[in-house]
Amino acid sequence: MPLDLRDDRPLPAIVVELLRHVAATAHAAKLDWFVGGASARDIVLTHVHGIVATRATADVDIGVNVESWTGPCRAQGRVDRRWRIRAI
């Protein structure tokens, strides 16, 4: 779902770069994805509604819709190695 971000509360450049990479990778692999966790909360509260939210970590939680828990993910091997990715 597209969100209208506030001009006075832009996302950090590194987060924008990461989300653009995820979006392009997921699009190329024809996968649905989403931002979750505290990152999603911060985007909605701070960058959409202007409510400052504090957090203890700077990670970005990304969820990807995969067809099977046992099969390979179509995005495997497409992730830029400069991002520290941990699949759980």
C-alpha positions, 0 to 999 in steps of 0.5 A: 500500500503506497503511503504519503510521507511527510516532507518534514520527516523524510526517511533516512537515505540508507532506509530509502536505498534499502527499500528501493533495492528490496522493491526492485529485487522482489519485483524482478522475482515476482514476489510480494513483500512488506516492511514489518516490526518497529520499522513499519511502526516508525514509517506510519507514526513518524513519517506519515503522521509526524508522531516521533517514535523512539526505538532501540534498534536500527534494523529493517524487518522485511517479509517476503511471500514465498510459495513453499517453506521447503522450496527455494525462494525466487529471490535467492541469489538476487540480494545485494551482498552489502546488506546484512540479510538474516533469514528467519 
